[in-house]
Amino acid sequence: MAPQDNANRSDVRWFALSNLEKGSLKVTGLQALCFRAWPYTEEDLEKAQHPYELPHRDFINLNIDLNIHGVGGNDAWGARTMDKYTIDGNQAYKYGFILEYDAE
C-alpha cells in the first residue's frame, strides 16, 4: 500500500502541539479549521512507495486549512467527488487563526 495524504482533522475549533522540552503551540481558529501534522514532508510522502520509507524528521510539518477537497466519489472506478465535498476553486476564501506559544 502506497502512503498518501492522511491524518486530516476537520471542524476543529482549536488544537495544541506540545513538546515537554520546548513548550507548546496552541492554534485557535476564528472559525472551524482543518489541520494535519506529519513528522515528514510532502516530498517525502510523494517519494515513498511504502509506509516504512517515510522518515521521521526532527520537525513537524503542520498544515492549517479552512477546508479541504474530498478524496473521491462513491466508488473506486474514478467517480467524481460528491458536490457537497467539492471546493469551488473560482471562489475567494478567507480564514484566520491565532497562534499562541507557551515556553513552559
N, C-alpha and C positions, 0 to 999 in steps of 0.2 A: 504494500500500500504506500503510495507516494504522499509525503506530507503536503498539506495545503493550508490556506488561511484558516485560522482557528481561534478559539477562546474569546470571541467577541461577547460582550455583555451589553444588553440594551435596556432602555428605560431606567438608567441609573441616575439617581439624584446626586450622590457623592460617593467617593471611594478614597481609600488611603493605601499607600505603599510604604512599607517601613523596613528598616534595617536597624537592628539593635545598636550597631556601632556608629551609624551615620545619621540617624534620625528618621523622620517620616515626611512624606509629601501627601497632602490632602488636596483633592480636586473636588470642587463643588460646582455643579452645573447651574447656570442661570435658567436652565430648562433641562429636561431629561437628556442624557447623553448616551452614547455608545463608547465603549473603550475595550482595548485588549492590551495585554502586556506579555512580551516574549523575552527570553534570555538569549535571543539570536536576532539577526537582521532579516529583512525581507529578501535580500540577496541570498543569504544562507538558505532560506526556505525554498527559493526558486532552484537552487543548485542541488538540493538534497533529493535523492531518489527513494530514501528510506528514513524513517524517524531517527534511527541511531546515527545518521550522518549529520544531524543538526548539532552544532557546537553549543556549549554553554558559555556565553561571553561574560565579561566582567561588568556588564551594564544591563539595564532593562530597556527594551525598545517599547515605548509607550505610545499608543495611537489613540487619540481622543477625537471622536466624530459626533456630528449632530445625528446622523442616521447612516445606514449602510444599505446597499442594494441587496436584495435577496439572492440566494445562491443558486436557485434553479426552479424549474417547473414541477409539475406533478409526476414526472416520470424520469427515467434515466436516458431517454432517447432524444434529447435536445429540445424539449418543450421550453417555451419562453417562461421567464419568471412571472408569477401571477401579478396582476396590476397593483394590488394592494401592497406588494413588497418591492415595487419598482420606484426608483427615484427619477424625477424629471430632470434631465441634465441641462435643460434650457431655462430652468428657473433659478433665480438667485436665492441662496440660503444664508442666514446669519445665525450665529450662536455664540454663546460666551460661557466662560467658566472662570473660577477663582482658584489660584494656586496658593497654598499655604505650606510653608516649610517649618518644621519643628525639629530643632537640633538635639532635643533631649531623647 
